[in-house]
Amino acid sequence: MAAEATAKPAVLPMNRREFLYYIWAASMALFAGQAGAALLWFAYPRFQAGTFGGIFELDISELPQPDSSPKPFSGGRFWMVNIADGIANDPRQPAEWRPARGARALYMICVHLGCLYAWVPTNSRFECPCHGSKYLASGTAVAGPANRNLDVFYMESVDASGNVIDATEMVNGEGRAINIEGAAKLRVDTGRRLNGASNPVPKEANA
């Protein structure tokens, strides 16, 4: 006798419940994918020039005069300071933090607990109203509880042709002031914040 052919299992047709289940699963997967893409779209930083987190381009005329009071740029959350002999040789300035001449963009936030400090002209220094930290115009902390000097933003000085004259470099543990001689514009990158140097026991010289 010839061997009987092996019987193939019958394929049952998909019922309505199974069909709806697969449709539901596919819809949920599509929804999750769209939601994830939307979340990434909104979470991904899209900084624009002239907004915090982007580049601020300032005309050199917007810089405060040498050794004058620092100038606030609230949109970028920084104070611009023009350091000359007066600020560099301030008798309150500790020798280990003697600043270079030039421009610095100081982050407006106190390094202690994130409060907004302010420039106090009568004392010629920045003072934090929350816990009493104090900083000289150079950004050097001279009274705690702050335990480091003010943070700064990376900055470039450029000439009228757009050529970079100088750019922020790390010196003595913090971003130094940049040379502005011959500069037409300054570019402050508020997306590149550089921590101030560790200063665990801030104190004024000759206090």
C-alpha positions, 0 to 999 in steps of 0.5 A: 500500500502507498504511504498515506500523505501527511495531513496538513493542519487546517488554518483557521481564519482570523476571527473578529476579536483577533483582527481588532486586537492586531489593529489595536496593537498596531495603532498603539505602536504608531501612537507611541512612535509619534509621541516619542518623536514629538517628545524628542522634537520639543526636548531637543534644544534649538537655540537661536542667536540673541536668545539665552543658550545661543550667541549674543553679538554685541557692538564694541560700543555696547561694552562699558567703559574701562573700569566703569560699573559692569553692564547687565545684559538680561536677555543673555543672563550675563554682566559685561565687565571691562577690566582695566588697571583700576579693577585689576589693581583693586586693593581688595583683589586677592593676588592669586586671582589678579585678572587680566585686562580685557572683557569678561561676560559674567553669568548672572547667577550666584554660584552658591545656590543660584540666586540673582546677585546685583551690582551695588555701586556704593560698595563697588561690588556684586552682592547676593541678597539671598545668603550674602556672597560678595564678588568684585567686578572681576568676578572674584568671590570675596565673601562666602558662602560662595566657594568659587569665583563667578562663572563666565561665558565663552567669548570672542572679540572680532575685527571689522572683517570678522577675524577673531582677535582673541577668545576665552581661554582657561587660565588659573582654573577659570575663563580669563578676560579677552583682549578687545584692542582693535575689536569691532564686535564681541560674540558671547556664547551663552551655551558655553558656561565656564565654571569659576575657579575654586575659592573655598575661603573667599576673603578681601585683601586688606579687609 
